[in-house]
Amino acid sequence: MTTKQPKVFSNPVHFLAFGFGSGLSPKAPGTTGTVVAVLIHLALAPYLTLHSYLAFLVVSFLAGIYLCGNTARDLGEHDCGGIVWDEFVGYWVAMFMVPTTWYWVATAFILFRLFDILKPFPIGLLDKKVHGGLGIMLDDLLAGIYALLLLQAAILFTGF
């Protein structure tokens, strides 16, 4: 058991920031967190309208600033790899107005993870310059937006 586990499971803020514990994965916690985000999306998407999904994104992002910032501060580590709430929100952004079929869900997953890992301009710059909860959330928000733009273009051009 790592020193993070007791804090994650005893503090509800840390529990959420660590993606219900998915961020404790010993390998690729960001990818594991994104898998959990996919499952949450699949469970919620059928019940959300366009407006309620957008409200869900805004509330999740704003909550993430608090959750991720407090957890990073408490752990003494900026953007600890186990903090995956930002991956949750980034993936959910990527899926905004995207059909919930296996093809689009998988494509969104791949695109979001690529942008999150590669951090193309200005994501990498913002990741280095903006700190605290906002900094943790912002790079994944932009990765989600990049993925969303590509997905929407693909939807437009393929007619799906």
Order of alpha helices (4+ residues) and beta strands (2+ residues): alpha-alpha-alpha-alpha-alpha-alpha-alpha-alpha
